[in-house]
Amino acid sequence: MKQEAPLLVAGRTSLAPLTIILHALNMDSFVFGIGNSHFTVFEYSSGEGGFGISINPLQMLLFSGVIGLIYGLVRSGKPAKPERSIDRQV
């Protein structure tokens, strides 16, 4: 029996609700990323024999890193709120 990496097992179980929703909506296929390339993060396909999913964990980590970097850059541009001190007179 083939042993799967824990990240793949966790990724598949966390995406289970998405596959159920896509199957309930009778979608034939869904791709998050650029289809048939190295930039595909998640791929779902449905057919007569059932449905299948494909997860690329490296692309998922890269995508989340880019989103985190953009979030950090956006948040660093905002001025911080001044600290309030009990001793400071208003």
C-alpha positions as CSV (number, residue, x, y, z in Angstrom):
1,M,0.0,0.0,0.0
2,K,1.3,3.4,-1.0
3,Q,2.0,5.8,1.9
4,E,0.9,9.4,1.3
5,A,2.6,12.5,2.8
6,P,0.7,14.0,5.8
7,L,0.4,17.3,4.0
8,L,-1.4,15.7,1.1
9,V,-3.7,13.8,3.4
10,A,-4.5,17.0,5.4
11,G,-5.0,19.0,2.1
12,R,-7.4,16.4,0.7
13,T,-9.5,16.2,3.9
14,S,-9.6,20.0,4.3
15,L,-10.9,20.3,0.7
16,A,-13.5,17.7,1.1
17,P,-16.4,20.2,1.6
18,L,-15.3,22.0,-1.6
19,T,-15.5,18.7,-3.6
20,I,-18.9,17.9,-2.2
21,I,-20.2,21.4,-3.1
22,L,-18.8,21.2,-6.6
23,H,-20.3,17.7,-7.1
24,A,-23.7,18.9,-5.8
25,L,-23.6,21.8,-8.3
26,N,-23.0,19.3,-11.1
27,M,-19.8,21.1,-12.2
28,D,-17.7,19.1,-14.7
29,S,-14.4,20.6,-13.8
30,F,-12.9,23.4,-11.7
31,V,-9.3,24.6,-11.7
32,F,-7.7,27.0,-9.2
33,G,-4.6,28.3,-11.0
34,I,-3.6,28.0,-14.6
35,G,-4.9,24.7,-16.0
36,N,-2.4,22.1,-17.2
37,S,0.6,23.9,-16.0
38,H,3.0,24.0,-13.0
39,F,0.8,26.8,-11.5
40,T,-2.2,24.6,-10.9
41,V,-3.0,24.6,-7.1
42,F,-6.3,22.6,-7.1
43,E,-8.0,20.7,-9.8
44,Y,-11.4,19.0,-9.7
45,S,-13.0,16.9,-12.5
46,S,-16.2,14.9,-12.6
47,G,-17.2,12.2,-14.9
48,E,-19.5,9.1,-15.2
49,G,-17.2,7.1,-12.9
50,G,-17.2,9.7,-10.1
51,F,-15.0,12.6,-9.4
52,G,-11.3,13.2,-8.8
53,I,-9.2,15.9,-7.3
54,S,-5.6,17.0,-7.7
55,I,-3.7,19.1,-5.2
56,N,-0.2,20.5,-5.6
57,P,1.1,21.4,-2.1
58,L,4.2,23.3,-3.3
59,Q,2.1,25.7,-5.4
60,M,-0.4,26.0,-2.5
61,L,2.5,27.1,-0.2
62,L,3.9,29.5,-2.8
63,F,0.4,31.0,-3.3
64,S,-0.1,31.5,0.4
65,G,3.3,33.0,0.7
66,V,2.6,35.5,-2.0
67,I,-0.8,36.4,-0.4
68,G,1.0,36.8,3.0
69,L,3.7,39.1,1.4
70,I,1.0,41.3,-0.2
71,Y,-0.9,41.5,3.1
72,G,2.3,42.5,4.9
73,L,3.1,45.2,2.4
74,V,-0.4,46.6,2.6
75,R,-0.5,46.6,6.4
76,S,3.0,48.2,6.7
77,G,1.8,51.2,4.8
78,K,-0.9,52.1,7.4
79,P,0.1,54.3,10.3
80,A,0.0,52.6,13.7
81,K,-2.5,53.8,16.2
82,P,-0.9,55.8,19.0
83,E,-0.5,54.0,22.3
84,R,-2.7,55.2,25.1
85,S,-1.1,55.6,28.5
86,I,-2.8,56.0,31.9
87,D,-0.2,58.5,33.0
88,R,-0.5,60.7,29.9
89,Q,-2.9,63.6,30.2
90,V,-5.4,64.1,27.5
